[in-house]
Amino acid sequence: MPYIIYVPNIPQPYVTNDSRIYIDTKQWGWKCESRPFADPYCKAIRHEAEVRFEGERRAAQLEHY
């Protein structure tokens, strides 16, 4: 299930499937929510991230570790 995280001072939301990130951000007091994968809002956010090539950059960053 995707988790949508609204990072303070960042205009676009961050989407992750990692529940640990979701739990941490909830503890920090950030606005977060979980939605079904097929939710139209989730699809729109993922599409915007693909347009900005953010997914490719994240994959490249993970390969460095």
N, C-alpha and C positions, 0 to 999 in steps of 0.2 A: 504494500500500500504506500503510495507516495505521501510524503510529508512536505508541506509548504511552509517555508520559514521566511518571515519578514525581518530581514536584518536591519537594525536601526541605521538610518542615514544612507541606505542603499535603495535606489528606486525600484529595482526589479526583485521579485521574490526568488528565493533559492528552493529548488525541488530536490529532494533526496529520498532514497528508499532505506536509508540507514536509520534505524530506530534510536541508536545511541546518540546521533546528532540531534534528533528530535527531542529526546529526553533532556539532553544538556541545555538546549536552547529554551525549553520550557522552564528549567530551573533558573536560568539567567533572567527570566521574565520577558523574553522576546515573544512577540505574537507568532503563533504557529498553529497549524491545523493539519488534519489528515483527511484525505479525500480518496474516493475510489480511483483506480487507474484510468477508467473510462470516462471520468468526469470531464465535461467540456472545458472547465477552467484549467484543470491540470493539462489537458491536451494543448490548450492555448499557450500556457507557460512553457511547456516543453518545446513547442514549435518556435517560440520566440528565442529560446536558448539555442536551438539548432541554427536559426538564422544568424545568430551572433557567434556561431562556432564554439560555444562554451563547452559543449560535451566533448569535443575533440581535444580541447586544451586540458580538460580535467583528466581525460584518459592518458594524455602525454605526461601530465604531472604525476599520476599514479605509477607510471612505468619507471620513473626515476627513483622510486622508493623500492 
